[in-house]
Amino acid sequence: MLERCPELRLAHDLVREFAAMLDARDATLLPDWLGRLTNSGLAPLASIATALRADHHAVAQGIATCYNSGVNEGRITDVKLQKRIIGGRAGVPLLRHRVVLMAHLRRRF
């Protein structure tokens, strides 16, 4: 598919470059990468570049350091998901039980 669709190839290459930045924890390449994202000719990618530029310092810090809030964000997402699933039909004890169970399953797999 990458050979037949140049837009997909471009998006693939840009995503791989970003992954390489994350692996190397090297945020010095971020401004050039954002420029290529903006000039890619793909509106969704240019929109992402605009959003990342708005919070450039936080993005650079997130790339360069090993500290992140991913686990906390995951737990918050779990709680919100369970609240939507339960839809006000159950109380706090059932919500707590389901969130604890989901946290246990995340650790296992």
C-alpha positions as CSV (number, residue, x, y, z in Angstrom):
1,M,0.0,0.0,0.0
2,L,2.9,2.4,0.8
3,E,4.2,2.0,-2.7
4,R,0.9,2.8,-4.3
5,C,-0.1,5.7,-2.1
6,P,2.4,8.5,-1.8
7,E,0.3,10.3,0.9
8,L,0.3,7.2,3.0
9,R,4.1,6.8,2.5
10,L,4.7,10.3,3.6
11,A,2.5,9.9,6.7
12,H,4.3,6.6,7.5
13,D,7.7,8.2,7.1
14,L,6.8,11.1,9.4
15,V,5.4,8.9,12.0
16,R,8.5,6.7,11.9
17,E,10.7,9.9,12.3
18,F,8.6,10.9,15.4
19,A,9.0,7.4,16.8
20,A,12.8,7.6,16.3
21,M,12.8,10.9,18.2
22,L,10.9,9.3,21.1
23,D,13.3,6.3,21.1
24,A,16.4,8.5,21.1
25,R,14.8,11.0,23.5
26,D,16.1,13.7,21.2
27,A,13.8,16.8,21.0
28,T,16.3,18.8,19.0
29,L,14.9,17.4,15.7
30,L,11.3,18.5,16.7
31,P,11.3,21.9,15.0
32,D,12.4,20.5,11.6
33,W,10.0,17.6,11.9
34,L,7.1,20.0,12.7
35,G,8.1,22.0,9.6
36,R,8.0,18.9,7.4
37,L,4.6,18.0,9.0
38,T,3.3,21.5,8.1
39,N,4.6,21.4,4.6
40,S,3.4,17.8,3.9
41,G,0.4,19.0,2.1
42,L,-1.9,16.8,4.2
43,A,-4.3,18.9,6.2
44,P,-4.7,16.6,9.2
45,L,-0.9,16.4,9.7
46,A,-0.6,20.2,9.4
47,S,-3.3,20.5,12.0
48,I,-1.3,18.2,14.4
49,A,1.8,20.4,13.8
50,T,-0.2,23.5,14.8
51,A,-1.4,21.9,18.0
52,L,2.1,20.6,18.9
53,R,3.6,24.0,18.2
54,A,1.1,25.6,20.6
55,D,2.6,23.6,23.4
56,H,6.1,23.2,22.0
57,H,7.9,23.3,25.4
58,A,5.8,20.5,26.9
59,V,6.1,18.3,23.8
60,A,9.9,18.8,23.8
61,Q,10.0,18.0,27.5
62,G,7.9,14.9,27.0
63,I,10.2,13.7,24.3
64,A,13.4,14.4,26.2
65,T,12.5,13.0,29.6
66,C,11.6,9.6,30.8
67,Y,8.9,11.0,33.1
68,N,5.3,11.0,31.9
69,S,1.7,10.7,33.1
70,G,0.7,7.9,30.9
71,V,-0.3,5.6,33.7
72,N,-2.4,8.2,35.4
73,E,-4.1,9.2,32.1
74,G,-4.9,5.5,31.5
75,R,-6.5,5.2,34.9
76,I,-8.6,8.4,34.3
77,T,-9.7,7.0,30.9
78,D,-10.7,3.7,32.6
79,V,-12.8,5.5,35.2
80,K,-14.6,7.6,32.6
81,L,-15.2,4.6,30.4
82,Q,-16.7,2.7,33.4
83,K,-18.9,5.7,34.3
84,R,-20.2,5.8,30.7
85,I,-20.8,2.0,30.7
86,I,-22.6,2.0,34.0
87,G,-24.5,5.1,33.1
88,G,-25.6,6.1,36.6
89,R,-27.3,2.7,37.2
90,A,-24.9,1.7,40.0
91,G,-23.2,3.3,42.9
92,V,-19.6,4.0,43.9
93,P,-18.9,0.4,45.2
94,L,-19.6,-1.2,41.8
95,L,-17.6,1.6,40.0
96,R,-14.7,1.1,42.3
97,H,-14.8,-2.7,41.8
98,R,-14.8,-2.4,38.0
99,V,-12.0,0.2,38.0
100,V,-9.8,-2.0,40.3
101,L,-10.5,-5.0,38.1
102,M,-9.5,-3.1,35.0
103,A,-6.3,-1.9,36.6
104,H,-5.5,-5.5,37.6
105,L,-6.1,-6.7,34.0
106,R,-3.9,-3.9,32.6
107,R,-1.0,-5.0,34.8
108,R,-1.5,-8.6,33.8
109,F,-1.5,-8.1,30.0
